[in-house]
């Protein structure tokens, strides 16, 4: 890989069509020399004669040409084309002008292949490898012979070699210039230059080359487009890859199986699974026969997105096409099922592999299954699989142990977590920062703060380096303890060691400042995260909205909520609840009610606090009818639970009459009245001297018991 700065220093940014006047002069003069002069006087081959050049030592040129011809004809039985020469010549004793004379004369008198053999011998030495005139003379000589294909071979070689020293643009400019003197541009040369630029990561330059040559009449082929698509995929720039892929398909070109796998992987890693699926189906429609690796890559992408049903549909399609799923296909399905929380389904698939004669679970399969059980805190099953794995002769890897350590920390079994770390060391699998992070995070969550810090110090003494997760764990702990100064210190240290905080780290700080009503600081970190290209998450927006509501700044909360929805971030029940609660505090009940209705329309179930808060606010306004309407859209179970809580809240506020209305409604739907609700209502009635309400209530409850 060559550095971009070096390339730029050699004029990479200049327009491709502008070639230095010196190059024009060189080409013109060389064309004249090549086509109007012979540079050798005699040769060992018959008929090889020419008047000597007055400017060059005649004997050296003659000797080299003779040696080239002798070596060339000695190796014509070899299949190498052109054959590799063994010349007893000291390259350092040969001048640039002599080398130019030899290659031109050989092309003129002995033919293109002999000249090419000397050409390849010469560029094996740095002295000639980066001497541009040598390439130009050789190419123009071959053009004079009408051998355009070999002339392009020379120019492509020049571009590759000049790219090594940061002179790619200079090499390509010469290709363009020499095309003005009789060498028609070939697609193969376009692909060569584009391919070299892409290998160097200079995709924007590759696009310029592509456009320049297309404008000069070169027709890009499937390979031309594939080079651009692959380059952008490898850089993770899937938007640009998508643009080039569309252009490729519009011209009827399709990718090969290896490129399809790369495409699927790149698109899925960036979250564009649906697009990967669409291209997969389109390639099949255009005639590509997907292989097992293509299908497995797509199934993996679907599983990581959580689209398990679609993944199994692709599995069925794969089997219909004659491909049998291998252990890797099964492993990605097992991992996907476990991540979805369907460990029992995953285990059934795992057992299918165990019983298979062809494919047995490997380390990754066991690790996926163990990780699934650890997430569900089924540690006995996870440990059983570890034992089974070892019985099969498989060696657990770092991920296997880290999953187990994480699982044991979740259930508070730190003793076993420490045992597993010791076991890792004994088996030569040193605990990494991920294992330490798992235990440290678990210790913090269990309140064993000092122990967590001691373990972290121990890891540092053994040479471990904290990663983003480590710093984020420390940030979370400091914020949980309301130690914002220490949190900022950890954040600053993270930046100082060259680790770019992710959105989770920013959200942790934002949430901490929001809880303290320090909205200026929250806004600062929110804006900074966006400025460096991070995308706020649902948790980020919700923290900010809660902070604004807590601070009484409802207008800012509403604006941020609208911005959240516009940017495609879907609010959840907590987000809606925070904003509804804030609107209720400001007595903006109509807006709160509209937001509540929108929430339900979008299928988001309001939490109990939100349900009760909104209904209670209307009850405070003596508008029990609207409160009733708001609760009507809930299913029976949620309605009963909400009304029970509302009655108790109304009773605590001595709103007995309103509580009685809801109590009667409750009895219409459920005769088995909650004891706590009934006791709260009766107590409120007695304290308010509403004995008649107690009598009516007792009578209705008795009727219900008798009817049952």
QUIPE-V617187 format. One record per backbone hydrogen bond with DSSP energy under -0.5 kcal/mol. CO is the residue of the C=O (numbers start at 1). NH is the residue of the N-H. If there is no record, write none. Layout:
# QUIPE-V617187
{{CO & NH} {CO & NH}}
This chain:
# QUIPE-V617187
{{3 & 7} {4 & 8} {5 & 9} {6 & 10} {7 & 10} {7 & 12} {8 & 11} {11 & 14} {15 & 18} {17 & 19} {20 & 23} {20 & 24} {21 & 25} {22 & 26} {23 & 27} {24 & 28} {25 & 29} {26 & 30} {27 & 31} {28 & 32} {29 & 33} {30 & 34} {31 & 35} {32 & 36} {33 & 37} {39 & 53} {41 & 50} {45 & 48} {47 & 49} {53 & 56} {56 & 58} {57 & 61} {58 & 62} {59 & 63} {60 & 64} {61 & 65} {62 & 66} {63 & 67} {64 & 68} {65 & 69} {66 & 70} {67 & 71} {68 & 72} {69 & 73} {70 & 74} {71 & 75} {72 & 75} {73 & 76} {75 & 78} {85 & 87} {86 & 88} {87 & 89} {89 & 91} {90 & 93} {90 & 94} {91 & 94} {93 & 95} {95 & 99} {96 & 100} {97 & 101} {98 & 102} {99 & 103} {100 & 104} {101 & 105} {102 & 106} {103 & 107} {104 & 108} {105 & 109} {106 & 110} {106 & 111} {111 & 115} {112 & 116} {113 & 117} {114 & 118} {115 & 119} {116 & 120} {117 & 121} {118 & 122} {119 & 123} {121 & 124} {122 & 125} {122 & 128} {125 & 128} {125 & 129} {126 & 130} {128 & 131} {130 & 132} {131 & 134} {131 & 135} {132 & 136} {133 & 137} {134 & 138} {135 & 139} {136 & 140} {137 & 141} {138 & 142} {139 & 143} {140 & 144} {141 & 145} {142 & 147} {143 & 146} {146 & 148} {147 & 151} {148 & 152} {149 & 153} {150 & 154} {151 & 155} {152 & 156} {153 & 157} {154 & 158} {155 & 159} {156 & 160} {157 & 161} {158 & 162} {159 & 163} {160 & 164} {161 & 165} {162 & 165} {162 & 167} {163 & 166} {167 & 171} {168 & 172} {169 & 173} {170 & 174} {171 & 175} {172 & 176} {173 & 177} {174 & 178} {175 & 179} {176 & 180} {177 & 180} {178 & 181} {178 & 183} {179 & 182} {182 & 184} {186 & 190} {187 & 191} {188 & 192} {189 & 193} {190 & 194} {191 & 195} {192 & 196} {193 & 197} {194 & 198} {195 & 199} {196 & 200} {197 & 202} {198 & 201} {201 & 203} {202 & 206} {203 & 207} {204 & 208} {205 & 209} {206 & 210} {207 & 211} {208 & 212} {209 & 213} {210 & 214} {211 & 215} {212 & 216} {213 & 218} {214 & 217} {218 & 220} {221 & 225} {222 & 226} {223 & 227} {224 & 228} {225 & 229} {226 & 230} {227 & 231} {228 & 232} {229 & 233} {230 & 234} {231 & 235} {232 & 237} {233 & 236} {236 & 238} {237 & 241} {238 & 242} {239 & 243} {240 & 244} {241 & 245} {242 & 246} {243 & 247} {244 & 248} {245 & 249} {246 & 250} {247 & 251} {248 & 251} {248 & 253} {249 & 252} {256 & 260} {257 & 261} {258 & 262} {259 & 263} {260 & 264} {261 & 265} {262 & 266} {263 & 267} {264 & 268} {265 & 269} {266 & 270} {267 & 272} {268 & 271} {271 & 273} {272 & 276} {273 & 277} {274 & 278} {275 & 279} {276 & 280} {277 & 281} {278 & 282} {279 & 283} {280 & 284} {281 & 285} {282 & 286} {283 & 288} {284 & 287} {288 & 290} {291 & 295} {292 & 296} {293 & 297} {294 & 298} {295 & 299} {296 & 300} {297 & 301} {298 & 302} {299 & 303} {300 & 304} {301 & 305} {302 & 306} {302 & 307} {303 & 306} {306 & 308} {307 & 311} {308 & 312} {309 & 313} {310 & 314} {311 & 315} {312 & 316} {313 & 317} {314 & 318} {315 & 319} {316 & 320} {317 & 321} {318 & 323} {319 & 322} {326 & 330} {327 & 331} {328 & 332} {329 & 333} {330 & 334} {331 & 335} {332 & 336} {333 & 337} {334 & 338} {335 & 339} {336 & 340} {337 & 341} {337 & 342} {338 & 341} {341 & 343} {342 & 346} {343 & 347} {344 & 348} {345 & 349} {346 & 350} {347 & 351} {348 & 352} {349 & 353} {350 & 354} {351 & 355} {353 & 356} {362 & 366} {363 & 367} {364 & 368} {365 & 369} {366 & 370} {367 & 371} {368 & 372} {369 & 373} {370 & 374} {371 & 375} {372 & 376} {373 & 378} {374 & 377} {377 & 379} {378 & 382} {379 & 383} {380 & 384} {381 & 385} {382 & 386} {383 & 387} {384 & 388} {385 & 389} {386 & 390} {387 & 391} {388 & 392} {389 & 394} {390 & 393} {394 & 396} {397 & 401} {398 & 402} {399 & 403} {400 & 404} {401 & 405} {402 & 406} {403 & 407} {404 & 408} {405 & 409} {406 & 410} {407 & 411} {408 & 413} {409 & 412} {412 & 414} {413 & 417} {414 & 418} {415 & 419} {416 & 420} {417 & 421} {418 & 422} {419 & 423} {420 & 424} {421 & 425} {422 & 426} {423 & 427} {424 & 429} {425 & 428} {428 & 430} {432 & 436} {433 & 437} {434 & 438} {435 & 439} {436 & 440} {437 & 441} {438 & 442} {439 & 443} {440 & 444} {441 & 445} {442 & 446} {443 & 448} {444 & 447} {447 & 449} {448 & 452} {449 & 453} {450 & 454} {451 & 455} {452 & 456} {453 & 457} {454 & 458} {455 & 459} {456 & 460} {457 & 461} {458 & 462} {459 & 464} {460 & 463} {467 & 471} {468 & 472} {469 & 473} {470 & 474} {471 & 475} {472 & 476} {473 & 477} {474 & 478} {475 & 479} {476 & 480} {477 & 481} {478 & 483} {479 & 482} {482 & 484} {483 & 487} {484 & 488} {485 & 489} {486 & 490} {487 & 491} {488 & 492} {489 & 493} {490 & 494} {491 & 495} {492 & 496} {493 & 497} {494 & 499} {495 & 498} {498 & 500} {499 & 501} {502 & 506} {503 & 507} {504 & 508} {505 & 509} {506 & 510} {507 & 511} {508 & 512} {509 & 513} {510 & 514} {511 & 515} {512 & 516} {513 & 518} {514 & 517} {517 & 519} {518 & 522} {519 & 523} {520 & 524} {521 & 525} {522 & 526} {523 & 527} {524 & 528} {525 & 529} {526 & 530} {527 & 531} {528 & 532} {529 & 534} {530 & 533} {534 & 536} {537 & 541} {538 & 542} {539 & 543} {540 & 544} {541 & 545} {542 & 546} {543 & 547} {544 & 548} {545 & 549} {546 & 550} {547 & 551} {548 & 553} {549 & 552} {552 & 554} {553 & 557} {554 & 558} {555 & 559} {556 & 560} {557 & 561} {558 & 562} {559 & 563} {560 & 564} {561 & 565} {562 & 566} {563 & 567} {564 & 569} {565 & 568} {568 & 570} {572 & 576} {573 & 577} {574 & 578} {575 & 579} {576 & 580} {577 & 581} {578 & 582} {579 & 583} {580 & 584} {581 & 585} {582 & 586} {583 & 588} {584 & 587} {587 & 589} {588 & 592} {589 & 593} {590 & 594} {591 & 595} {592 & 596} {593 & 597} {594 & 598} {595 & 599} {596 & 600} {597 & 601} {598 & 602} {599 & 604} {600 & 603} {603 & 605} {604 & 606} {607 & 611} {608 & 612} {609 & 613} {610 & 614} {611 & 615} {612 & 616} {613 & 617} {614 & 618} {615 & 619} {616 & 620} {617 & 621} {618 & 623} {619 & 622} {623 & 627} {624 & 628} {625 & 629} {626 & 630} {627 & 631} {628 & 632} {629 & 632} {629 & 633} {630 & 633} {631 & 634} {635 & 639} {636 & 640} {637 & 641} {638 & 642} {639 & 643} {640 & 644} {641 & 645} {642 & 646} {643 & 647} {644 & 648} {645 & 649} {646 & 650} {647 & 651} {648 & 652} {649 & 653} {650 & 655} {651 & 654} {654 & 656} {655 & 659} {656 & 660} {657 & 661} {658 & 662} {659 & 663} {660 & 664} {661 & 665} {662 & 666} {663 & 667} {664 & 668} {665 & 669} {666 & 669} {666 & 670} {671 & 673} {674 & 678} {675 & 679} {676 & 680} {677 & 681} {678 & 682} {679 & 683} {680 & 684} {681 & 685} {682 & 686} {683 & 687} {684 & 688} {685 & 690} {686 & 689} {689 & 691} {690 & 694} {691 & 695} {692 & 696} {693 & 697} {694 & 698} {695 & 699} {696 & 700} {697 & 701} {698 & 702} {699 & 703} {700 & 704} {701 & 705} {702 & 706} {703 & 707} {704 & 708}}
